[in-house]
Amino acid sequence: MRILITGAAGAIGSTTCRGLTGLGHTVVGLDLRPTDDAGSVAEFVRADVGDSDAVAAAMRGAEAVVHLAATLRSEPFADVVETNIVGTHTVFEAARAERVPRLVYASSNHAVGLTPRTSVAAVDVPARPDSLYGVSKVYGEALARLYHDRYGIAVACLRIGTYRERPSEVRHLSTWLSPGDLVRLVQAAVTSPSLGFATVYGISANTRGWWDLAPGRELGYEPRDDAEVYAERILAGADPAELDPGHPANATIGGR
């Protein structure tokens, strides 16, 4: 497939570019910053996701778009609006105009971060963002729903957990998404023949996972990694407060 990946120079973007290229896809990367890994893409476009002409040109001929570009901060809010609100709309609108049939949107666990942690959370829990960043991801999920229902674009919203090479704190034992599983998740989203509209949690097969992985598995996502292999080391060095179920930091599924 020919796939456009926005935010290609970021940590998640660069891993996704390398992974999908390695699986045989023709990857076009787009980012405002230059990439340090030019060999991971067939073509790199240096542009802002708010530049509608550049985004549309980069998208031309694509069979799928993976929209990863975002600011991860909540302040200043003007930056959140520019990148996560306006930029996301620009990408979706370009996909509609260029007749791209499939779009993968990088949402976040922070869209539902203030959900009380009482059991494994389903994907249909109400939106409960824990920050203005989380609010922007709720907006993106709503926009994705609109573009699926009104324009027929197949969309997968990935509520990504804690992406990093390896987990380093107690919370990560539940929320970790490994680099390998990130690629497996995106690959499932861009190739699943059954995708219409889906919201899935993006975590590895963590023994202590807080979120339901069944919707991702319905798309063909089969995570292979488990943060539990790091548990002994992490728990040995943990602050006792991190282990207290009554501590405020442990009351919700996000918030950090």
Sequence and secondary structure as in RCSB ss.txt:
>XXXX:A:sequence
MRILITGAAGAIGSTTCRGLTGLGHTVVGLDLRPTDDAGSVAEFVRADVGDSDAVAAAMRGAEAVVHLAATLRSE
PFADVVETNIVGTHTVFEAARAERVPRLVYASSNHAVGLTPRTSVAAVDVPARPDSLYGVSKVYGEALARLYHDR
YGIAVACLRIGTYRERPSEVRHLSTWLSPGDLVRLVQAAVTSPSLGFATVYGISANTRGWWDLAPGRELGYEPRD
DAEVYAERILAGADPAELDPGHPANATIGGR
>XXXX:A:secstr
 EEEEESTTSHHHHHHHHHHHHTT EEEEEESS  S GGG SEEEE  TT HHHHHHHHTT SEEEE       S
SHHHHIIIIIIIHHHHHHHHHHTT  EEEEEEEGGGGTTSB SS B TTS    SSHHHHHHHHHHHHHHHHHHH
H  EEEEEEE EESSS  STTHHHHEE HHHHHHHHHHHHH TT SEEEEEE    TT  B  HHHHHTT     
 GGGGHHHHHHT  GGGG TTSGGGSBS   
